[in-house]
């Protein structure tokens, strides 16, 4: 029997406080890589603060700042359960950067985690990207063969 | 026929999986194994839709494989 299934996903990294522990933890490594890949894709820069409409700085685990949206989109982690959330003041975000960052970080994390999981399960893994013909949205395709 | 797992990830992080070349309930066990590894990597997944493949879909997969040329039959 073979089957086809669809899933919705939720990112929950290990709720660590220690900086060194975060560096060595696979979930934090994936989150960092997903944030960096997203920043590369949209021409942004990774920082650790966002700015609200009134100019107040707010620290966060990661933030992505782009030339089109200098206040930045924050990526935070719950110290209780490790759940990843996004923080931003979207006023004036006409290009839709906030939503795009949120989606890309989620998509990149998911894709990196699936590729890594299949490798850990001893599959040979191929990674490919395509664009939806109608909306031009990125679709990631991962194939594991054993 | 080699075992294959095809995974599509859309812009919202929604995942679609297609397990090919598994016998019997092996594909369900492999899906559960993948789910457990993903949880360890910080990704919780919840099934929103699942279905068994039709005989036609399975036959099409077998037709694509090298095994079909040598007459080896597999369940899925």
Backbone of each chain as ProteinMPNN parsed JSONL, in Angstrom:
{"seq_chain_A": "XXXXXXXXXXXXXXXXXXXXXXXXXXXXXXXXXXXXXXXXXXXXXXXXXXXXXXXXXXXXXXXXXXXXXXXXXXXXXXXXXXXXXXXXXXXXXXXXXXXXXXXXXXXXXXXXXXXXXXXXXXXXXXXXXXXXXXXXXXXXXXXXXX", "coords_chain_A": {"N_chain_A": [[0.846, -1.196, 0.0], [0.546, 2.203, -0.837], [0.594, 5.692, -0.034], [-0.844, 9.038, -0.088], [-0.439, 12.12, 1.514], [-1.401, 15.129, 3.276], [-0.192, 17.841, 5.243], [-0.315, 20.223, 7.948], [1.984, 22.557, 9.409], [4.022, 23.323, 12.311], [6.429, 25.321, 13.849], [8.626, 24.514, 16.411], [11.189, 25.162, 18.31], [13.898, 23.949, 20.425], [13.498, 25.133, 23.697], [15.863, 26.937, 24.641], [18.202, 28.806, 26.64], [20.866, 29.388, 26.906], [23.564, 30.676, 25.061], [25.655, 29.22, 23.783], [24.599, 26.67, 23.841], [22.47, 26.989, 22.113], [23.825, 27.359, 19.717], [24.745, 24.811, 19.194], [22.513, 23.291, 18.939], [20.285, 21.374, 16.951], [17.733, 22.353, 16.162], [17.849, 25.104, 16.547], [19.95, 25.662, 14.868], [18.736, 25.095, 12.413], [16.734, 27.056, 12.419], [18.239, 29.416, 12.36], [19.547, 29.07, 9.898], [17.32, 29.064, 8.192], [16.344, 31.647, 8.539], [18.516, 33.153, 7.591], [18.597, 32.275, 4.914], [16.17, 33.263, 4.033], [16.551, 36.039, 4.313], [18.561, 36.384, 2.383], [17.107, 35.733, 0.08], [15.297, 37.839, -0.187], [16.806, 40.057, -0.305], [17.582, 41.142, 2.141], [18.771, 41.924, 5.519], [20.158, 40.275, 8.341], [19.397, 40.961, 11.664], [19.117, 41.809, 15.202], [17.08, 43.295, 16.277], [13.889, 44.954, 16.129], [11.961, 47.781, 14.977], [9.316, 49.771, 16.142], [6.357, 51.616, 15.041], [6.594, 54.034, 16.413], [9.265, 54.321, 16.728], [10.476, 52.864, 18.674], [12.832, 50.554, 19.837], [12.867, 47.01, 19.718], [14.139, 44.137, 21.137], [14.859, 40.934, 19.645], [15.079, 37.394, 18.899], [15.958, 36.914, 16.252], [16.016, 39.157, 13.461], [14.763, 40.46, 10.4], [15.712, 42.861, 8.186], [14.842, 44.965, 5.538], [15.582, 46.972, 2.603], [13.14, 48.012, 1.742], [11.56, 47.799, 3.961], [12.364, 48.993, 6.659], [11.914, 48.915, 9.386], [11.753, 46.316, 10.121], [11.243, 42.715, 10.509], [10.562, 40.678, 13.165], [11.758, 37.603, 14.581], [10.794, 35.449, 16.957], [11.197, 33.353, 19.893], [9.376, 31.327, 22.022], [10.131, 31.204, 25.459], [9.054, 29.259, 26.968], [7.77, 27.071, 25.574], [9.131, 26.957, 23.19], [7.955, 27.72, 20.859], [7.865, 29.241, 17.666], [7.456, 32.592, 16.739], [6.291, 35.549, 15.0], [7.093, 38.998, 14.858], [6.03, 42.27, 14.206], [5.498, 45.646, 13.091], [3.204, 46.389, 10.949], [2.391, 48.685, 9.709], [2.338, 50.679, 6.866], [3.541, 48.824, 5.287], [3.576, 48.362, 2.378], [4.729, 46.78, 0.294], [4.261, 44.272, 1.283], [6.119, 42.917, 2.828], [6.271, 41.884, 5.447], [4.435, 39.715, 5.589], [5.551, 38.134, 3.627], [8.122, 37.539, 4.632], [7.391, 36.077, 6.911], [6.15, 33.854, 5.721], [8.243, 32.835, 4.108], [10.293, 32.18, 5.948], [9.025, 30.159, 7.371], [8.529, 28.314, 5.298], [11.165, 27.809, 4.406], [12.361, 26.765, 6.732], [10.814, 24.463, 7.119], [11.381, 23.036, 4.746], [14.17, 22.659, 4.976], [14.248, 21.136, 7.313], [12.828, 18.822, 6.54], [14.494, 17.834, 4.477], [16.811, 17.316, 5.946], [15.835, 15.433, 7.766], [15.156, 13.27, 6.079], [17.683, 12.611, 5.149], [18.861, 11.773, 7.542], [17.419, 9.478, 7.8], [18.603, 7.896, 6.023], [18.102, 8.271, 3.292], [18.809, 9.137, -0.123], [18.97, 12.445, -1.025], [17.306, 14.817, -3.022], [16.957, 18.247, -3.859], [14.764, 20.705, -4.92], [13.441, 23.662, -6.49], [10.48, 25.331, -7.529], [8.295, 27.54, -9.375], [4.998, 28.603, -8.802], [2.767, 28.551, -11.485], [0.62, 30.285, -11.782], [0.629, 32.271, -9.701], [3.279, 32.736, -9.22], [4.516, 31.884, -6.921], [6.908, 30.447, -4.619], [7.661, 26.998, -4.644], [8.778, 24.228, -2.905], [10.457, 21.262, -3.673], [11.192, 18.111, -2.552], [12.975, 15.167, -2.835], [13.397, 11.957, -1.679], [15.298, 9.066, -2.027], [15.683, 5.594, -1.633]], "CA_chain_A": [[0.0, 0.0, 0.0], [1.217, 3.504, -0.795], [-0.411, 6.709, 0.259], [-0.554, 10.457, -0.264], [-0.981, 12.833, 2.675], [-1.094, 16.558, 3.408], [-0.007, 18.195, 6.644], [0.06, 21.586, 8.289], [3.19, 22.464, 10.23], [4.261, 24.312, 13.363], [7.846, 25.259, 14.243], [8.872, 24.639, 17.851], [12.585, 24.827, 18.579], [14.132, 23.646, 21.837], [13.509, 26.406, 24.437], [17.157, 27.074, 25.32], [18.595, 30.184, 26.945], [22.311, 29.52, 26.782], [23.964, 30.988, 23.68], [26.437, 28.1, 23.235], [23.682, 25.533, 23.637], [21.706, 27.289, 20.895], [24.701, 27.156, 18.552], [24.927, 23.382, 18.948], [21.23, 22.602, 18.884], [19.847, 21.293, 15.544], [16.545, 23.166, 15.851], [18.311, 26.489, 16.442], [20.753, 25.734, 13.63], [17.79, 25.173, 11.29], [16.061, 28.364, 12.435], [19.219, 30.416, 11.901], [19.748, 28.867, 8.454], [16.088, 29.474, 7.487], [16.285, 33.12, 8.579], [19.555, 33.662, 6.676], [18.174, 31.988, 3.534], [15.076, 34.199, 3.728], [17.159, 37.362, 4.121], [19.222, 36.338, 1.068], [16.106, 35.696, -0.994], [14.575, 39.109, -0.363], [17.771, 41.166, -0.269], [17.553, 41.75, 3.473], [19.915, 41.734, 6.415], [19.735, 39.693, 9.621], [19.808, 41.715, 12.852], [18.432, 41.255, 16.376], [16.069, 44.212, 16.821], [12.942, 45.588, 15.21], [11.558, 49.123, 15.421], [7.887, 49.95, 15.899], [5.971, 52.856, 14.354], [7.038, 55.184, 17.206], [10.72, 54.347, 16.775], [10.976, 52.113, 19.825], [13.523, 49.313, 19.461], [12.494, 45.817, 20.478], [15.054, 43.023, 20.847], [14.264, 39.623, 19.338], [16.116, 36.39, 18.597], [16.436, 37.289, 14.922], [15.149, 40.09, 12.739], [15.171, 40.693, 9.009], [15.469, 44.249, 7.77], [15.063, 45.124, 4.093], [15.538, 48.379, 2.189], [11.733, 48.409, 1.618], [10.877, 47.741, 5.255], [13.515, 49.143, 7.558], [11.582, 48.628, 10.792], [12.137, 44.911, 10.3], [10.338, 41.655, 10.957], [11.239, 39.912, 14.215], [11.464, 36.172, 14.735], [10.995, 35.202, 18.378], [10.999, 31.985, 20.361], [8.807, 31.28, 23.375], [11.038, 30.535, 26.398], [8.326, 28.182, 27.664], [7.611, 25.855, 24.754], [9.963, 27.019, 21.983], [7.171, 28.042, 19.663], [8.405, 30.379, 16.912], [6.435, 33.571, 16.343], [6.807, 36.682, 14.219], [6.665, 40.269, 15.436], [6.293, 43.411, 13.337], [4.485, 46.691, 12.971], [3.052, 46.326, 9.489], [1.919, 49.951, 9.139], [3.162, 51.157, 5.751], [4.212, 47.71, 4.594], [2.876, 48.191, 1.097], [5.213, 45.644, -0.51], [3.887, 42.987, 1.887], [7.351, 42.249, 3.278], [6.044, 41.144, 6.694], [3.817, 38.424, 5.275], [6.5, 37.356, 2.811], [9.157, 37.014, 5.53], [6.756, 35.041, 7.722], [5.949, 32.651, 4.908], [9.512, 32.265, 3.639], [10.999, 31.535, 7.07], [8.306, 28.913, 7.633], [8.773, 27.394, 4.185], [12.576, 27.398, 4.392], [12.608, 25.889, 7.881], [10.162, 23.18, 6.846], [12.126, 22.351, 3.684], [15.47, 22.23, 5.521], [14.01, 20.059, 8.284], [12.449, 17.597, 5.807], [15.694, 17.329, 3.792], [17.707, 16.76, 6.971], [15.201, 14.225, 8.318], [15.289, 12.173, 5.116], [19.097, 12.208, 5.164], [19.056, 10.994, 8.775], [16.761, 8.181, 7.589], [19.446, 7.227, 5.016], [17.676, 8.473, 1.902], [19.544, 10.108, -0.951], [18.002, 13.544, -1.092], [17.39, 15.871, -4.049], [16.214, 19.45, -3.453], [14.473, 21.515, -6.103], [12.439, 24.711, -6.277], [9.771, 25.753, -8.74], [7.37, 28.659, -9.151], [3.621, 28.389, -9.196], [2.583, 29.236, -12.773], [-0.406, 31.334, -11.706], [0.965, 33.375, -8.793], [4.726, 32.906, -9.121], [4.987, 31.583, -5.566], [7.915, 29.39, -4.551], [7.272, 25.665, -4.168], [9.978, 23.418, -2.717], [10.23, 19.845, -3.945], [12.281, 17.304, -2.003], [12.799, 13.742, -3.176], [14.3, 11.032, -1.008], [15.282, 7.746, -2.665], [16.481, 4.6, -0.909]], "C_chain_A": [[0.885, 1.251, 0.0], [0.16, 4.562, -0.528], [0.11, 8.12, 0.017], [-1.175, 11.181, 0.937], [-0.571, 14.3, 2.649], [-1.063, 16.913, 4.887], [0.1, 19.716, 6.788], [1.167, 21.506, 9.34], [3.265, 23.592, 11.274], [5.727, 24.188, 13.78], [7.954, 25.458, 15.755], [10.308, 24.201, 18.121], [12.743, 24.501, 20.069], [14.265, 24.962, 22.617], [14.767, 26.567, 25.29], [17.439, 28.548, 25.593], [20.078, 30.41, 26.669], [22.733, 29.677, 25.317], [24.731, 29.828, 23.027], [25.546, 26.894, 22.944], [22.872, 25.743, 22.359], [22.544, 27.005, 19.648], [24.811, 25.683, 18.172], [23.627, 22.596, 18.803], [20.701, 22.558, 17.436], [18.645, 22.165, 15.208], [16.919, 24.646, 15.705], [19.176, 26.685, 15.196], [19.83, 25.868, 12.418], [17.111, 26.537, 11.24], [16.994, 29.456, 11.909], [19.407, 30.304, 10.381], [18.521, 29.335, 7.66], [15.966, 30.996, 7.446], [17.309, 33.708, 7.594], [19.17, 33.439, 5.211], [17.074, 32.966, 3.105], [15.631, 35.6, 3.461], [17.851, 37.441, 2.755], [18.209, 36.459, -0.063], [15.463, 37.046, -1.235], [15.515, 40.315, -0.279], [17.798, 41.886, 1.055], [18.794, 41.444, 4.278], [19.388, 41.173, 7.737], [20.295, 40.537, 10.768], [19.129, 41.082, 14.075], [17.486, 42.254, 17.041], [15.108, 44.656, 15.716], [12.559, 46.942, 15.806], [10.066, 49.263, 15.16], [7.62, 51.328, 15.273], [6.495, 54.1, 15.067], [8.556, 55.24, 17.361], [11.319, 53.592, 17.94], [11.622, 50.801, 19.352], [13.071, 48.155, 20.343], [13.466, 44.692, 20.132], [14.291, 41.755, 20.502], [15.394, 38.651, 18.985], [16.772, 36.689, 17.255], [15.493, 38.359, 14.382], [15.678, 40.208, 11.319], [14.737, 42.098, 8.627], [15.746, 44.333, 6.273], [15.043, 46.606, 3.748], [14.102, 48.895, 2.081], [11.0, 48.464, 2.946], [11.927, 47.76, 6.36], [13.191, 48.894, 9.02], [11.846, 47.159, 11.115], [11.031, 43.986, 10.771], [11.105, 40.809, 11.968], [10.812, 38.459, 14.229], [11.806, 35.841, 16.183], [10.671, 33.758, 18.748], [10.456, 32.033, 21.781], [9.775, 30.569, 24.313], [10.369, 29.359, 27.101], [8.258, 26.914, 26.807], [8.38, 25.891, 23.435], [9.223, 27.384, 20.712], [7.714, 29.308, 19.003], [7.265, 31.299, 16.503], [7.113, 34.743, 15.642], [6.24, 37.979, 14.795], [7.013, 41.396, 14.472], [5.171, 44.424, 13.459], [4.303, 46.898, 11.473], [2.549, 47.63, 8.872], [2.885, 50.413, 8.031], [3.877, 50.06, 4.983], [3.492, 47.42, 3.278], [3.433, 47.028, 0.267], [4.838, 44.281, 0.079], [5.079, 42.196, 2.384], [7.086, 41.379, 4.512], [5.478, 39.752, 6.414], [4.797, 37.529, 4.519], [7.586, 36.734, 3.694], [8.594, 35.863, 6.366], [6.631, 33.734, 6.941], [7.273, 32.001, 4.497], [10.29, 31.58, 4.758], [10.348, 30.182, 7.364], [8.595, 27.883, 6.544], [10.215, 26.887, 4.189], [12.898, 26.457, 5.551], [12.054, 24.492, 7.601], [10.963, 22.377, 5.823], [13.467, 21.829, 4.211], [15.302, 21.072, 6.5], [13.667, 18.752, 7.574], [13.675, 16.995, 5.13], [16.636, 16.668, 4.807], [17.143, 15.458, 7.551], [15.387, 13.042, 7.368], [16.746, 11.686, 5.044], [19.384, 11.353, 6.393], [18.436, 9.607, 8.657], [17.428, 7.399, 6.451], [18.888, 7.249, 3.599], [18.712, 9.34, 1.189], [18.561, 11.215, -1.276], [18.325, 14.52, -2.229], [16.497, 17.029, -3.628], [15.991, 20.302, -4.693], [13.433, 22.577, -5.739], [11.756, 25.005, -7.598], [8.867, 26.931, -8.371], [5.979, 28.279, -9.614], [3.339, 29.211, -10.456], [1.618, 30.409, -12.663], [0.054, 32.537, -10.884], [2.475, 33.61, -8.648], [5.288, 32.606, -7.745], [5.948, 30.394, -5.567], [7.314, 28.091, -4.003], [8.563, 24.862, -4.04], [9.618, 21.943, -2.917], [11.43, 19.064, -3.429], [11.99, 15.836, -2.316], [13.85, 12.924, -2.44], [14.177, 9.658, -1.649], [16.193, 6.805, -1.869], [16.545, 3.31, -1.716]], "O_chain_A": [[1.856, 1.334, 0.753], [-1.027, 4.344, -0.771], [1.314, 8.362, -0.068], [-2.305, 10.885, 1.327], [0.459, 14.666, 2.082], [-1.815, 16.354, 5.685], [0.548, 20.407, 5.873], [1.277, 20.518, 10.067], [2.656, 24.652, 11.125], [6.213, 23.086, 14.035], [7.446, 26.435, 16.305], [10.603, 23.006, 18.157], [11.839, 24.746, 20.867], [15.064, 25.818, 22.238], [14.738, 26.361, 26.504], [16.971, 29.425, 24.867], [20.485, 31.494, 26.251], [22.311, 28.911, 24.45], [24.491, 29.493, 21.867], [25.716, 26.199, 21.942], [22.619, 24.797, 21.613], [22.041, 26.48, 18.655], [24.952, 25.339, 16.999], [23.642, 21.387, 18.573], [20.672, 23.589, 16.765], [18.542, 22.666, 14.089], [16.379, 25.351, 14.853], [19.138, 27.736, 14.557], [20.1, 26.653, 11.509], [16.93, 27.111, 10.165], [16.59, 30.307, 11.117], [19.425, 31.31, 9.673], [18.658, 29.927, 6.589], [15.537, 31.565, 6.441], [17.001, 34.644, 6.857], [19.39, 34.309, 4.368], [17.05, 33.432, 1.966], [15.233, 36.263, 2.503], [17.739, 38.448, 2.055], [18.42, 37.187, -1.033], [15.117, 37.37, -2.371], [15.062, 41.456, -0.193], [18.01, 43.097, 1.106], [19.734, 40.805, 3.804], [18.308, 41.548, 8.193], [21.496, 40.795, 10.839], [18.628, 39.961, 14.0], [17.127, 42.099, 18.208], [15.467, 44.721, 14.54], [12.803, 47.211, 16.983], [9.592, 48.914, 14.079], [8.547, 52.096, 15.013], [6.805, 55.103, 14.424], [9.075, 56.116, 18.054], [12.524, 53.662, 18.177], [11.035, 50.047, 18.576], [12.912, 48.303, 21.555], [13.604, 44.331, 18.963], [13.195, 41.529, 21.013], [16.537, 39.067, 18.796], [17.997, 36.711, 17.144], [14.335, 38.454, 14.787], [16.876, 40.074, 11.07], [13.567, 42.466, 8.73], [16.764, 43.831, 5.796], [14.536, 47.413, 4.527], [13.858, 50.081, 2.302], [9.948, 49.094, 3.057], [12.32, 46.73, 6.908], [14.1, 48.682, 9.821], [12.13, 46.812, 12.261], [10.03, 44.413, 11.346], [12.175, 40.285, 11.659], [9.666, 38.124, 13.93], [12.963, 35.939, 16.591], [9.974, 33.046, 18.023], [11.019, 32.708, 22.643], [10.206, 29.454, 24.019], [11.038, 28.558, 27.754], [8.636, 25.829, 27.25], [8.29, 24.952, 22.645], [9.791, 27.36, 19.621], [7.987, 30.308, 19.667], [6.241, 30.85, 15.989], [8.332, 34.903, 15.688], [5.069, 38.05, 15.17], [8.138, 41.477, 13.978], [4.056, 44.106, 13.872], [5.146, 47.506, 10.813], [2.306, 47.694, 7.667], [4.092, 50.519, 8.249], [4.719, 50.336, 4.129], [2.883, 46.365, 3.102], [2.66, 46.348, -0.408], [5.068, 43.25, -0.552], [5.07, 40.965, 2.371], [7.611, 40.27, 4.615], [5.972, 38.749, 6.929], [4.859, 36.321, 4.748], [7.933, 35.563, 3.536], [9.226, 34.817, 6.513], [6.962, 32.658, 7.439], [7.412, 30.778, 4.531], [10.882, 30.522, 4.547], [11.038, 29.186, 7.579], [8.871, 26.719, 6.837], [10.465, 25.696, 4.002], [13.618, 25.473, 5.378], [12.725, 23.482, 7.814], [11.197, 21.183, 6.009], [13.853, 20.695, 3.926], [16.109, 20.143, 6.517], [14.158, 17.691, 7.96], [13.883, 15.783, 5.194], [17.184, 15.596, 4.553], [17.883, 14.505, 7.796], [15.733, 11.942, 7.801], [16.999, 10.491, 4.896], [20.068, 10.334, 6.302], [18.867, 8.67, 9.329], [16.905, 6.39, 5.978], [19.167, 6.354, 2.8], [19.395, 10.158, 1.805], [17.453, 10.957, -1.746], [19.457, 14.981, -2.373], [15.406, 16.816, -3.1], [16.934, 20.586, -5.432], [12.652, 22.407, -4.803], [12.377, 24.937, -8.659], [8.705, 27.264, -7.197], [5.805, 27.704, -10.688], [3.628, 30.407, -10.504], [1.77, 31.41, -13.363], [-0.107, 33.682, -11.307], [2.892, 34.581, -8.017], [6.403, 33.018, -7.425], [5.836, 29.475, -6.378], [6.561, 28.098, -3.029], [9.36, 24.823, -4.978], [8.614, 21.453, -2.4], [12.564, 19.33, -3.829], [10.886, 15.344, -2.082], [15.048, 13.174, -2.568], [13.07, 9.141, -1.799], [17.307, 7.163, -1.487], [17.17, 2.341, -1.283]]}, "seq_chain_B": "XXXXXXXXXXXXXXXXXXXXXXXXXXXXXXXXXXXXXXXXXXXXXXXXXXXXXXXXXXXXXXXXXXXXXXXXXXXX", "coords_chain_B": {"N_chain_B": [[11.776, -2.241, -7.151], [12.752, 1.003, -6.181], [12.525, 2.574, -2.936], [10.728, 5.533, -2.401], [10.31, 8.887, -1.335], [8.417, 11.609, -1.919], [8.249, 15.039, -1.376], [6.37, 17.96, -1.128], [6.525, 21.42, -0.49], [4.68, 24.176, 0.303], [4.205, 27.807, 0.099], [3.181, 28.485, 2.568], [4.267, 26.718, 4.23], [2.961, 24.365, 4.237], [2.773, 20.86, 3.878], [3.049, 18.233, 1.523], [3.034, 14.82, 1.076], [4.269, 11.969, -0.723], [4.447, 8.663, -0.778], [6.268, 6.151, -2.272], [6.629, 2.87, -3.615], [6.546, 1.236, -1.381], [5.803, -1.673, 0.573], [2.719, -3.133, 1.609], [1.784, -2.068, 4.845], [4.058, -0.672, 5.225], [4.588, 1.897, 4.279], [3.038, 3.542, 5.875], [4.244, 3.165, 8.306], [6.732, 4.215, 7.712], [6.046, 6.868, 7.256], [5.28, 7.619, 9.819], [7.727, 7.315, 11.083], [9.186, 9.33, 9.8], [7.726, 11.525, 10.728], [8.367, 11.464, 13.461], [11.14, 11.96, 13.405], [11.095, 14.531, 12.365], [9.798, 15.962, 14.41], [11.812, 15.915, 16.312], [13.48, 17.643, 15.071], [12.292, 20.02, 15.42], [9.899, 20.448, 14.085], [6.575, 20.269, 14.069], [4.049, 18.245, 12.791], [0.801, 18.003, 11.428], [-1.701, 15.899, 10.319], [-3.768, 16.734, 7.617], [-5.087, 15.685, 5.539], [-5.409, 12.518, 4.051], [-4.894, 9.724, 1.946], [-5.275, 6.443, 0.506], [-3.451, 5.209, -2.292], [-4.813, 4.797, -5.578], [-5.409, 1.766, -7.464], [-4.678, 2.223, -10.098], [-2.877, 4.354, -9.866], [-0.845, 3.099, -8.449], [-0.089, 1.111, -10.255], [0.884, 2.73, -12.292], [3.158, 3.787, -11.055], [4.66, 1.466, -10.744], [5.077, 0.906, -13.377], [6.843, 2.935, -14.0], [9.128, 2.147, -12.792], [12.311, 0.395, -12.682], [11.994, -2.258, -12.05], [9.7, -3.116, -13.316], [10.473, -3.8, -15.816], [11.697, -6.215, -15.485], [9.734, -7.802, -14.612], [9.137, -7.903, -11.907], [6.891, -7.77, -9.231], [5.243, -5.396, -7.177], [3.58, -4.193, -4.23], [3.217, -1.427, -3.834]], "CA_chain_B": [[11.431, -0.817, -7.2], [13.322, 1.704, -5.033], [11.581, 3.314, -2.093], [10.871, 6.966, -2.689], [9.412, 9.799, -0.627], [8.378, 12.927, -2.55], [7.645, 16.011, -0.458], [6.192, 19.324, -1.661], [6.294, 22.381, 0.592], [4.2, 25.418, -0.307], [4.696, 29.039, 0.728], [2.735, 28.582, 3.956], [4.892, 25.63, 4.986], [2.141, 23.157, 4.19], [3.559, 19.759, 3.326], [2.33, 17.137, 0.883], [3.977, 13.712, 0.898], [3.869, 10.869, -1.601], [5.331, 7.519, -0.512], [6.21, 5.237, -3.407], [7.474, 1.667, -3.591], [6.508, 0.547, -0.083], [4.895, -2.825, 0.619], [1.765, -3.207, 2.718], [1.667, -0.89, 5.711], [5.397, -0.094, 5.423], [4.601, 3.339, 3.998], [2.475, 4.23, 7.044], [5.29, 3.124, 9.332], [7.786, 5.156, 7.309], [5.502, 8.219, 7.487], [5.351, 7.859, 11.269], [9.156, 7.487, 11.388], [9.535, 10.68, 9.332], [7.099, 12.484, 11.639], [9.127, 11.492, 14.716], [12.423, 12.646, 13.165], [10.799, 15.957, 12.188], [9.535, 16.543, 15.74], [13.14, 16.11, 16.907], [14.109, 18.775, 14.386], [11.524, 21.234, 15.708], [8.775, 20.645, 13.172], [5.401, 19.455, 14.382], [3.165, 18.159, 11.626], [-0.531, 17.477, 11.722], [-2.323, 15.438, 9.068], [-5.027, 17.387, 7.256], [-5.722, 14.881, 4.498], [-4.611, 11.336, 3.698], [-5.66, 8.713, 1.193], [-4.512, 5.389, -0.146], [-3.403, 5.378, -3.748], [-5.667, 3.895, -6.351], [-4.658, 0.724, -8.182], [-4.125, 2.828, -11.318], [-1.691, 5.128, -9.47], [0.218, 2.148, -8.084], [0.39, 0.49, -11.498], [1.677, 3.744, -13.0], [4.468, 3.833, -10.379], [5.391, 0.246, -11.08], [5.478, 1.073, -14.773], [7.976, 3.862, -14.068], [10.328, 1.603, -12.145], [13.138, -0.578, -13.394], [11.498, -3.589, -11.757], [8.644, -3.505, -14.245], [11.111, -4.389, -16.999], [12.08, -7.592, -15.201], [8.54, -8.513, -14.204], [8.977, -7.969, -10.459], [5.675, -7.08, -8.842], [5.255, -4.868, -5.813], [2.253, -3.685, -3.838], [3.043, 0.016, -3.868]], "C_chain_B": [[12.031, -0.105, -5.986], [12.23, 2.375, -4.202], [11.824, 4.8, -2.297], [9.858, 7.759, -1.866], [9.516, 11.159, -1.314], [7.635, 13.881, -1.625], [7.569, 17.368, -1.148], [5.895, 20.244, -0.483], [5.87, 23.697, -0.028], [4.621, 26.629, 0.517], [4.224, 29.214, 2.169], [3.339, 27.484, 4.829], [4.035, 24.381, 5.025], [2.882, 22.08, 3.4], [2.637, 18.726, 2.687], [3.343, 16.025, 0.628], [3.39, 12.63, -0.009], [4.89, 9.745, -1.392], [5.161, 6.499, -1.626], [7.098, 4.007, -3.154], [7.491, 0.932, -2.273], [5.494, -0.594, -0.131], [3.957, -2.714, 1.816], [1.688, -1.915, 3.514], [3.028, -0.228, 5.954], [5.401, 1.417, 5.232], [4.044, 4.128, 5.185], [3.501, 4.269, 8.171], [6.409, 4.11, 9.004], [7.328, 6.6, 7.517], [5.574, 8.576, 8.967], [6.807, 8.071, 11.701], [9.611, 8.899, 10.985], [8.963, 11.731, 10.287], [7.916, 12.609, 12.93], [10.467, 12.207, 14.543], [12.189, 14.147, 13.039], [10.496, 16.64, 13.519], [10.857, 16.829, 16.446], [13.881, 17.283, 16.285], [13.246, 20.046, 14.511], [10.339, 21.475, 14.793], [7.64, 19.689, 13.542], [4.494, 19.433, 13.166], [1.854, 17.488, 12.012], [-1.202, 17.119, 10.41], [-3.619, 16.198, 8.821], [-5.789, 16.558, 6.226], [-4.828, 13.673, 4.227], [-5.486, 10.358, 2.935], [-4.724, 7.652, 0.637], [-4.511, 5.648, -1.645], [-4.345, 4.388, -4.43], [-4.786, 2.849, -7.03], [-3.981, 1.311, -9.422], [-2.851, 3.622, -10.994], [-0.53, 4.198, -9.133], [0.789, 1.49, -9.335], [1.261, 1.468, -12.294], [3.076, 3.851, -12.393], [5.307, 2.621, -10.75], [5.902, 0.332, -12.515], [6.695, 1.963, -14.927], [9.268, 3.217, -13.579], [11.081, 0.627, -13.033], [12.593, -1.993, -13.22], [10.467, -4.047, -12.777], [9.235, -4.178, -15.48], [11.475, -5.856, -16.771], [10.908, -8.388, -14.636], [8.364, -8.647, -12.708], [7.744, -7.174, -10.066], [5.802, -6.56, -7.406], [3.898, -4.271, -5.513], [2.129, -2.188, -3.936], [4.319, 0.736, -3.65]], "O_chain_B": [[11.838, -0.564, -4.861], [11.155, 2.698, -4.707], [12.963, 5.261, -2.357], [8.703, 7.357, -1.72], [10.574, 11.79, -1.295], [6.539, 13.58, -1.15], [8.561, 17.865, -1.681], [5.117, 19.901, 0.407], [6.622, 24.281, -0.809], [5.317, 26.486, 1.522], [4.802, 30.005, 2.915], [2.985, 27.332, 5.997], [4.337, 23.441, 5.759], [3.528, 22.359, 2.39], [1.587, 18.388, 3.232], [4.391, 16.263, 0.029], [2.179, 12.414, -0.049], [6.051, 9.867, -1.783], [4.051, 6.038, -1.895], [8.171, 4.107, -2.558], [8.358, 0.086, -2.052], [4.46, -0.493, -0.792], [4.349, -2.263, 2.892], [1.549, -0.825, 2.96], [3.142, 0.67, 6.788], [6.12, 2.136, 5.926], [4.503, 5.232, 5.476], [3.618, 5.259, 8.893], [6.963, 4.757, 9.893], [8.122, 7.456, 7.907], [5.893, 9.711, 9.322], [7.09, 8.895, 12.57], [10.325, 9.57, 11.73], [9.635, 12.709, 10.615], [8.132, 13.713, 13.431], [10.887, 12.967, 15.416], [12.98, 14.947, 13.541], [10.899, 17.784, 13.73], [11.007, 17.861, 17.101], [14.793, 17.847, 16.889], [13.457, 21.021, 13.789], [9.825, 22.591, 14.73], [7.735, 18.476, 13.354], [4.203, 20.476, 12.58], [1.814, 16.547, 12.805], [-1.266, 17.939, 9.494], [-4.467, 16.294, 9.707], [-7.0, 16.717, 6.066], [-3.605, 13.81, 4.181], [-6.667, 10.188, 3.24], [-3.558, 7.911, 0.34], [-5.448, 6.229, -2.193], [-4.624, 3.302, -3.92], [-3.574, 3.026, -7.155], [-2.854, 0.944, -9.756], [-1.874, 3.576, -11.742], [0.619, 4.468, -9.482], [2.003, 1.33, -9.461], [2.257, 1.07, -12.897], [4.062, 3.988, -13.117], [6.5, 2.731, -11.031], [7.008, -0.109, -12.825], [7.488, 1.79, -15.852], [10.364, 3.674, -13.904], [10.543, 0.106, -14.01], [12.711, -2.827, -14.119], [10.37, -5.239, -13.07], [8.591, -5.015, -16.113], [11.556, -6.642, -17.715], [11.083, -9.535, -14.224], [7.523, -9.429, -12.262], [7.564, -6.039, -10.508], [6.394, -7.21, -6.544], [3.156, -3.891, -6.419], [1.015, -1.694, -4.109], [4.341, 1.967, -3.65]]}, "name": "protein", "num_of_chains": 2, "seq": "XXXXXXXXXXXXXXXXXXXXXXXXXXXXXXXXXXXXXXXXXXXXXXXXXXXXXXXXXXXXXXXXXXXXXXXXXXXXXXXXXXXXXXXXXXXXXXXXXXXXXXXXXXXXXXXXXXXXXXXXXXXXXXXXXXXXXXXXXXXXXXXXXXXXXXXXXXXXXXXXXXXXXXXXXXXXXXXXXXXXXXXXXXXXXXXXXXXXXXXXXXXXXXXXXXXXXXXXXXXXXX"}
